[in-house]
Amino acid sequence: EKYGFQAEVSKMLDIIINALYTNRNIFLREVISNASDALDKIRFLYLTNPKTPMNKDGEPPKMDIRIKVDKENRLLTISDGGIGMTKEELVNHLGSLGSSGTKNFVEKMKESNDASLIGQFGVGFYSVFLVADEVRVASKNDASDTQWVWKSKADGDFYIYEDPRGNSLGRGTEIEIEVKKDAEEFLDTDKLKEIATKYSEFIQFPIYLQTSKTEKVPKEKEETEKEAGDDEEAEVKDEGEDKEEKEEEMEEVTTYDWDLVNENKPIWQRKAEEITEEEYNSFYKAISKDYQDPLYKVHFSAEGEVEFRSILFIPKSTQTNQFDMNQQTQNNIRLYVRRVFITDDFKDLLPRYLGFVKGVVDSDDLPLNVSRELLQESRILKIIKKKLIRKALAMMKDLAEEDEAEEEEEEEVAEGEEKKETEPKEKKYGKFWEEFGRSIRLGLIEDGTNRSRLTKLLRYKTSKSKGEWSSLDAYEGRMLENQKEIYYIVGESVEKIKETPACEDAEKRGVEVIYMTDAIDEYVVGHLTDYNGHKLVNLVKEAPKIGEEDGEKAKKIETKRKEAYQPLVDWFKNVLGTKVTKVILTKRKTSSPMIVSSPQHGLTANMARIMKGQALGEKNMQMQEDVKRILELNYLNPIIDEINKRIKADAEDTQAKDTQA
């Protein structure tokens, strides 16, 4: 019987083939997914109403999915032992795009909790025409004694007829695809195995691919030849007992076998307490292609408005191209919908700064049969992204807290009477920070929503941390009684920071200094101005107030000092001219005669150095030339005292000018 497609399917097919699906590999994913749904449905129905259908050869249908290739006739066949379809269902479900099984199932399950729509075909089915000239769908449902065939070339019409082979399925569906000439790669079993493994590795039903092997075997002699040989046996022996037997005649024989494609099981569907560490490590290596075990992991289920399961991993080491701006996407999170792989090519599933996090996400709420571009606009995906970010940051917080708990335990043991010599445990969070600290700082700059969470993850070495990484909370706990600010210095290295007069001053005053040694730290402090009400102060900027006295007596002394040294200050201004914007008397406790600092809202020397080294350094030259400098004079230093004496005697003293130079 001939039927016409409803809802202008011919036009819709053109849209699907050319727009909705941009990757032709998708068709196999869709067909396997539909087969899995059909098997799921029959398993559900047989729980309450079991049956034992047989095909015409007396064989029961199998609860699996099978893929077979006929290269000679350019045929690709995918079959399953699922629910199957009646004639009416073939017409309704394959004749109109408005009957999307996935869409209807999701909507009606929410209304009535009815699983009757599992296994119906919809938009996803039509993706077969990406590779097909003609498609034939044979299907047998328990409700019908007849096996029916649906056939179409996607030309506006389709045909339904009784299968001339009879009941060859018993139950289920068989899709036979006549492959286009420009799609013959899909007749290659290696290619099919690659696609099926990538997209359907964790389908819960077995997927078998028929493979062939051709080998040479001895040719079997016919019975008549054997009898003739027996009559002549005595003569042959007499004539050629000492001769080597003739080589056996060989022939090529092709054998067929069914290879299981999806051996791995989705461990994210299991309870975390049932999974061993070895299983987690093996799974991580399989999805990440990393040779090392992960540093840390979290296995969770999200409930509420959107439900999904996920396992996230932190690798032990970073990728060399992690911050490559030309790399538009991070392929570290694999997205599944009902255990069917959708993509690992999402740009926005996790932000750039969390690009090192690897893992899987499996959602039952996302649509299966749409493109990556449409998924990116999905409201559900945006909710998943938000929860993933929060969970990833919580995972890092947990890792840090585990280290802190171990440290407290070690301190308690050390304070006890019995001290056992044990090798110190490697601090996991310290290792994490060394590898991915730059990513966390990048996140603090880019992700304002989660800035407070990211700030808790920051770690720096300080003047009192004894070479260990310290959090801002730990710094806060060590602050002096009247200390109101958090002090830091950004420089090329810890060694160079320690040599600065600013660090010397802080050390003499007993305050702790945070050492920031990464170029990105200059940008971090631009976005992190305070922590728990404590202002962050850069000690290389103009005369910070560290433990200064604010009384009237102190102010009078300072006023008199300024008056006494004003000639010296004026003299330096005249000599240096525009090289500095200001000359002041320093309050720093340092042995250096002079300190060059920066205005509170100006570029530091370290920032100017960083900008010069960047790719756009030449364009930033003018900005660097405009960098403001402040000269702080240490009036207690003998050199400054000598200059002061000389200029008082003679403002044009050449030796004084040579000394300041």
VEXVEXFI-930357 format. One line per 5 residues: number of its first residue (from 1); their letters; for each residue x, y, z of C-alpha. Coordinates in steps of 0.25 Angstrom, whole numbers. Example, Ala and Ser with C-alpha at 12.3 -4.5 7.8 and 13.67 -1.06 7.14 Angstrom:
1> as> 49,-18,31 ~ 55,-4,29
REM end
This chain:
1> ekygf> 0,0,0 ~ 5,14,-4 ~ 4,25,6 ~ 8,40,6 ~ 17,46,17
6> qaevs> 9,55,26 ~ 13,69,30 ~ 21,72,17 ~ 32,61,22 ~ 39,62,9
11> kmldi> 42,77,12 ~ 45,73,26 ~ 55,62,22 ~ 63,72,14 ~ 64,81,27
16> iinal> 68,69,36 ~ 78,63,26 ~ 85,77,23 ~ 83,85,35 ~ 79,77,48
21> ytnrn> 90,67,46 ~ 103,72,42 ~ 110,59,45 ~ 106,47,37 ~ 112,37,48
26> iflre> 99,41,56 ~ 90,32,48 ~ 96,20,55 ~ 95,26,69 ~ 80,29,66
31> visna> 77,15,61 ~ 84,8,72 ~ 77,17,82 ~ 63,14,77 ~ 67,-1,77
36> sdald> 71,1,92 ~ 58,8,95 ~ 50,-3,88 ~ 57,-14,96 ~ 55,-6,109
41> kirfl> 40,-5,106 ~ 38,-20,104 ~ 46,-23,116 ~ 37,-14,124 ~ 24,-20,118
46> yltnp> 29,-35,120 ~ 31,-32,135 ~ 16,-33,137 ~ 12,-40,124 ~ 23,-50,119
51> ktpmn> 22,-56,106 ~ 31,-66,98 ~ 29,-62,83 ~ 37,-70,73 ~ 40,-68,58
56> kdgep> 37,-77,47 ~ 49,-85,50 ~ 45,-87,64 ~ 56,-78,70 ~ 52,-67,81
61> pkmdi> 57,-53,78 ~ 69,-48,86 ~ 70,-37,95 ~ 81,-30,87 ~ 85,-21,75
66> rikvd> 92,-27,63 ~ 99,-19,52 ~ 102,-27,39 ~ 108,-22,25 ~ 106,-27,11
71> kenrl> 117,-20,3 ~ 113,-26,-10 ~ 99,-21,-10 ~ 103,-8,-2 ~ 93,-12,10
76> ltisd> 95,-9,24 ~ 85,-16,34 ~ 82,-12,48 ~ 73,-22,56 ~ 67,-23,70
81> ggigm> 58,-32,78 ~ 50,-21,84 ~ 36,-17,84 ~ 34,-16,69 ~ 22,-9,62
86> tkeel> 9,-13,56 ~ 5,-8,42 ~ -3,4,48 ~ 9,8,57 ~ 18,7,45
91> vnhlg> 9,17,37 ~ 7,26,49 ~ 21,26,55 ~ 29,26,42 ~ 20,34,34
96> slgss> 20,47,41 ~ 31,55,48 ~ 20,60,58 ~ 21,47,65 ~ 35,48,71
101> gtknf> 36,36,81 ~ 46,43,89 ~ 38,56,91 ~ 25,49,93 ~ 31,39,103
106> vekmk> 37,50,111 ~ 25,59,112 ~ 15,47,115 ~ 24,40,125 ~ 23,53,133
111> esnda> 8,53,132 ~ 4,39,134 ~ 17,31,137 ~ 13,22,125 ~ 25,15,118
116> sligq> 17,11,106 ~ 24,21,97 ~ 38,15,99 ~ 43,10,86 ~ 35,18,76
121> fgvgf> 42,25,65 ~ 43,40,62 ~ 52,50,56 ~ 64,42,60 ~ 60,31,51
126> ysvfl> 60,39,39 ~ 75,42,40 ~ 77,29,33 ~ 74,36,20 ~ 88,43,22
131> vadev> 94,31,17 ~ 82,23,10 ~ 77,23,-4 ~ 65,14,1 ~ 61,9,15
136> rvask> 53,-3,18 ~ 48,-6,32 ~ 43,-20,35 ~ 36,-20,49 ~ 28,-31,57
141> ndasd> 20,-28,69 ~ 14,-38,79 ~ 0,-31,76 ~ 0,-35,61 ~ 2,-49,55
146> tqwvw> 8,-42,42 ~ 22,-37,40 ~ 21,-23,32 ~ 31,-16,24 ~ 31,0,23
151> kskad> 39,5,10 ~ 43,19,6 ~ 53,27,-2 ~ 50,40,5 ~ 43,45,-8
156> gdfyi> 30,48,-1 ~ 24,34,-1 ~ 25,21,6 ~ 20,7,5 ~ 15,-3,15
161> yedpr> 14,-18,11 ~ 14,-31,17 ~ 28,-37,18 ~ 29,-48,8 ~ 39,-55,17
166> gnslg> 29,-58,27 ~ 31,-57,42 ~ 47,-56,41 ~ 48,-48,54 ~ 39,-54,64
171> rgtei> 38,-40,70 ~ 46,-27,68 ~ 51,-18,57 ~ 60,-19,45 ~ 65,-7,38
176> eievk> 71,-10,24 ~ 79,2,18 ~ 83,3,4 ~ 95,11,5 ~ 98,23,-4
181> kdaee> 110,22,-13 ~ 117,34,-6 ~ 114,27,8 ~ 121,14,5 ~ 130,16,17
186> fldtd> 119,12,26 ~ 120,-2,20 ~ 134,-3,26 ~ 132,-12,39 ~ 144,-4,46
191> klkei> 137,9,43 ~ 124,4,49 ~ 131,-2,61 ~ 138,12,63 ~ 124,19,63
196> atkys> 117,9,71 ~ 127,9,82 ~ 128,24,82 ~ 113,27,83 ~ 107,15,89
201> efiqf> 118,9,97 ~ 110,9,110 ~ 96,5,104 ~ 91,-6,114 ~ 88,-16,104
206> piylq> 98,-24,96 ~ 102,-19,82 ~ 108,-29,73 ~ 115,-26,60 ~ 117,-37,49
211> tskte> 131,-38,45 ~ 137,-47,34 ~ 150,-54,33 ~ 156,-61,21 ~ 167,-71,22
216> kvpke> 173,-82,14 ~ 170,-97,18 ~ 172,-110,12 ~ 162,-113,1 ~ 153,-125,4
221> keete> 154,-136,-6 ~ 141,-142,-12 ~ 137,-156,-8 ~ 139,-161,-22 ~ 153,-156,-23
226> keagd> 156,-163,-9 ~ 151,-177,-14 ~ 159,-176,-27 ~ 171,-172,-19 ~ 169,-185,-11
231> deeae> 169,-194,-23 ~ 183,-188,-27 ~ 189,-188,-13 ~ 198,-200,-14 ~ 203,-195,-28
236> vkdeg> 206,-181,-22 ~ 213,-187,-10 ~ 222,-196,-19 ~ 226,-185,-28 ~ 228,-174,-19
241> edkee> 230,-178,-5 ~ 243,-170,-4 ~ 236,-157,-10 ~ 230,-146,-2 ~ 215,-145,-2
246> keeem> 210,-135,-11 ~ 206,-122,-5 ~ 191,-121,-1 ~ 182,-112,-10 ~ 177,-100,-2
251> eevtt> 165,-92,-3 ~ 160,-79,3 ~ 148,-80,13 ~ 141,-68,19 ~ 136,-69,33
256> ydwdl> 126,-60,40 ~ 126,-57,55 ~ 118,-47,64 ~ 127,-37,72 ~ 122,-30,84
261> vnenk> 124,-15,83 ~ 120,-10,96 ~ 128,-17,107 ~ 129,-6,117 ~ 117,-3,126
266> piwqr> 113,11,131 ~ 119,12,145 ~ 112,25,147 ~ 99,18,148 ~ 104,9,159
271> kaeei> 105,13,174 ~ 118,20,178 ~ 120,10,190 ~ 119,-2,180 ~ 130,3,171
276> teeey> 145,0,174 ~ 156,10,173 ~ 162,1,162 ~ 149,2,154 ~ 149,17,155
281> nsfyk> 163,18,151 ~ 161,9,139 ~ 149,17,135 ~ 156,30,136 ~ 168,25,127
286> aiskd> 157,20,117 ~ 150,33,115 ~ 163,42,117 ~ 173,34,110 ~ 182,38,121
291> yqdpl> 193,28,126 ~ 192,33,140 ~ 182,30,151 ~ 173,43,154 ~ 177,52,166
296> ykvhf> 163,53,171 ~ 149,50,167 ~ 134,52,171 ~ 122,43,167 ~ 109,49,169
301> saege> 94,50,165 ~ 87,63,163 ~ 72,64,166 ~ 62,75,166 ~ 58,83,153
306> vefrs> 68,75,145 ~ 73,61,148 ~ 86,55,143 ~ 98,46,148 ~ 112,50,147
311> ilfip> 126,46,150 ~ 137,57,150 ~ 152,55,151 ~ 164,64,154 ~ 176,59,146
316> kstqt> 190,58,153 ~ 196,67,142 ~ 192,78,133 ~ 192,79,118 ~ 202,87,111
321> nqfdm> 192,94,102 ~ 182,97,113 ~ 182,112,111 ~ 183,111,96 ~ 174,122,92
326> nqqtq> 173,116,78 ~ 167,103,84 ~ 152,107,84 ~ 147,95,91 ~ 151,86,103
331> nnirl> 148,71,99 ~ 149,66,114 ~ 134,65,118 ~ 126,54,110 ~ 111,57,110
336> yvrrv> 101,45,109 ~ 86,45,108 ~ 81,32,114 ~ 94,25,113 ~ 95,29,98
341> fitdd> 108,38,95 ~ 104,51,89 ~ 117,59,88 ~ 130,63,95 ~ 131,76,87
346> fkdll> 124,86,96 ~ 130,99,97 ~ 121,103,109 ~ 118,91,117 ~ 129,96,126
351> prylg> 136,109,126 ~ 150,110,120 ~ 157,111,134 ~ 151,97,138 ~ 156,91,124
356> fvkgv> 165,82,132 ~ 153,75,139 ~ 150,62,132 ~ 138,53,133 ~ 124,49,128
361> vdsdd> 110,55,129 ~ 97,46,127 ~ 84,53,126 ~ 70,47,124 ~ 64,61,122
366> lplnv> 72,66,110 ~ 66,63,96 ~ 74,52,88 ~ 71,56,74 ~ 76,70,72
371> srell> 89,76,68 ~ 100,81,77 ~ 97,95,73 ~ 82,94,78 ~ 87,87,91
376> qesri> 96,99,94 ~ 83,107,94 ~ 76,97,103 ~ 71,103,117 ~ 73,89,123
381> lkiik> 88,89,119 ~ 90,103,125 ~ 85,97,138 ~ 94,85,137 ~ 106,94,134
386> kklir> 103,103,147 ~ 102,90,155 ~ 115,84,149 ~ 123,97,152 ~ 118,97,167
391> kalam> 121,82,168 ~ 135,83,162 ~ 138,95,171 ~ 133,87,183 ~ 142,75,179
396> mkdla> 154,84,180 ~ 150,90,193 ~ 148,75,199 ~ 162,72,194 ~ 168,84,201
401> eedea> 160,80,214 ~ 165,66,213 ~ 179,71,213 ~ 176,81,225 ~ 170,70,233
406> eeeee> 183,61,231 ~ 192,73,235 ~ 184,74,248 ~ 185,59,251 ~ 200,60,248
411> eevae> 201,71,258 ~ 193,64,269 ~ 202,52,267 ~ 215,60,268 ~ 210,66,281
416> geekk> 208,53,287 ~ 218,45,296 ~ 221,35,286 ~ 227,40,273 ~ 228,30,261
421> etepk> 237,34,249 ~ 228,33,237 ~ 230,38,223 ~ 222,51,221 ~ 210,49,212
426> ekkyg> 209,56,199 ~ 199,68,200 ~ 189,65,189 ~ 184,80,189 ~ 198,85,188
431> kfwee> 200,76,176 ~ 187,81,170 ~ 191,96,172 ~ 204,94,166 ~ 198,88,153
436> fgrsi> 185,96,152 ~ 186,108,161 ~ 187,117,149 ~ 173,112,145 ~ 167,115,158
441> rlgli> 173,129,157 ~ 168,131,143 ~ 154,127,148 ~ 155,137,159 ~ 157,147,148
446> edgtn> 146,142,138 ~ 135,136,147 ~ 129,147,156 ~ 118,138,160 ~ 127,128,167
451> rsrlt> 138,138,171 ~ 136,136,186 ~ 137,120,184 ~ 150,122,176 ~ 156,131,186
456> kllry> 155,120,196 ~ 163,111,187 ~ 175,121,186 ~ 188,117,191 ~ 201,125,192
461> ktsks> 215,123,199 ~ 217,134,210 ~ 228,139,219 ~ 222,131,230 ~ 217,118,223
466> kgews> 231,111,224 ~ 231,108,209 ~ 217,102,209 ~ 205,107,202 ~ 196,115,210
471> slday> 181,119,208 ~ 176,133,211 ~ 168,127,223 ~ 181,122,229 ~ 188,136,227
476> egrml> 176,142,234 ~ 178,133,246 ~ 193,138,247 ~ 190,153,246 ~ 195,162,257
481> enqke> 186,166,267 ~ 184,180,262 ~ 186,177,247 ~ 175,181,238 ~ 180,178,224
486> iyyiv> 186,167,216 ~ 200,170,210 ~ 205,164,197 ~ 216,166,187 ~ 216,162,173
491> gesve> 229,158,166 ~ 237,149,157 ~ 241,139,168 ~ 241,137,183 ~ 256,140,184
496> kiket> 254,153,177 ~ 242,157,185 ~ 250,155,198 ~ 261,164,193 ~ 252,176,192
501> paced> 252,187,202 ~ 237,186,204 ~ 239,171,208 ~ 250,175,218 ~ 241,186,224
506> aekrg> 230,176,226 ~ 239,166,232 ~ 245,176,242 ~ 230,180,246 ~ 227,165,248
511> veviy> 215,165,238 ~ 213,153,228 ~ 215,156,213 ~ 208,147,202 ~ 218,144,191
516> mtdai> 211,145,177 ~ 220,140,166 ~ 211,137,154 ~ 209,148,144 ~ 194,145,145
521> deyvv> 194,150,160 ~ 195,164,155 ~ 181,163,149 ~ 176,154,161 ~ 178,165,171
526> ghltd> 171,175,161 ~ 158,167,164 ~ 161,163,178 ~ 162,176,186 ~ 158,170,200
531> ynghk> 156,157,207 ~ 147,156,219 ~ 147,171,221 ~ 162,171,220 ~ 167,180,209
536> lvnlv> 179,174,201 ~ 190,184,200 ~ 202,183,190 ~ 215,187,198 ~ 222,192,186
541> keapk> 212,203,184 ~ 213,217,191 ~ 216,216,206 ~ 207,206,212 ~ 203,208,226
546> igeed> 208,197,234 ~ 207,198,249 ~ 209,213,249 ~ 205,222,261 ~ 194,232,258
551> gekak> 195,240,271 ~ 197,255,271 ~ 211,254,276 ~ 214,245,264 ~ 208,255,254
556> kietk> 216,267,260 ~ 229,259,259 ~ 225,256,244 ~ 222,270,241 ~ 236,275,247
561> rkeay> 243,264,239 ~ 237,268,226 ~ 241,283,228 ~ 255,279,232 ~ 257,270,219
566> qplvd> 248,279,209 ~ 261,284,203 ~ 266,270,200 ~ 252,266,194 ~ 252,279,185
571> wfknv> 266,276,181 ~ 263,262,176 ~ 251,267,169 ~ 259,277,161 ~ 270,267,158
576> lgtkv> 261,255,154 ~ 250,264,147 ~ 240,256,140 ~ 246,243,143 ~ 238,242,156
581> tkvil> 224,248,159 ~ 227,250,174 ~ 238,250,184 ~ 235,247,199 ~ 241,242,212
586> tkrkt> 239,228,214 ~ 234,222,226 ~ 239,208,223 ~ 249,201,232 ~ 259,197,222
591> sspmi> 274,198,220 ~ 273,203,205 ~ 275,218,203 ~ 264,220,193 ~ 252,212,189
596> vsspq> 245,213,176 ~ 230,211,178 ~ 217,212,169 ~ 205,221,172 ~ 193,214,178
601> hglta> 185,214,165 ~ 197,213,155 ~ 205,201,149 ~ 215,194,157 ~ 229,192,151
606> nmari> 226,177,151 ~ 213,179,143 ~ 221,188,133 ~ 230,176,131 ~ 219,167,129
611> mkgqa> 213,176,118 ~ 226,177,111 ~ 228,162,110 ~ 214,160,104 ~ 211,158,89
616> lgekn> 205,173,89 ~ 217,178,96 ~ 221,188,85 ~ 207,194,85 ~ 208,195,100
621> mqmqe> 221,203,100 ~ 214,217,101 ~ 207,212,113 ~ 220,207,119 ~ 227,220,117
626> dvkri> 215,227,124 ~ 217,218,136 ~ 218,227,149 ~ 229,225,159 ~ 230,230,173
631> lelny> 244,232,180 ~ 244,229,195 ~ 256,235,202 ~ 261,227,214 ~ 266,239,223
636> lnpii> 272,230,233 ~ 282,224,223 ~ 296,230,223 ~ 296,232,208 ~ 284,240,208
641> deink> 289,248,221 ~ 302,251,213 ~ 294,256,201 ~ 286,265,210 ~ 298,271,217
646> rikad> 305,274,203 ~ 293,281,197 ~ 290,289,209 ~ 305,294,207 ~ 304,295,192
651> aedtq> 291,292,184 ~ 300,290,171 ~ 309,280,178 ~ 314,271,167 ~ 318,260,177
656> akdtq> 304,260,182 ~ 298,258,168 ~ 307,247,165 ~ 303,240,178 ~ 288,240,175
661> a> 291,235,161
REM end
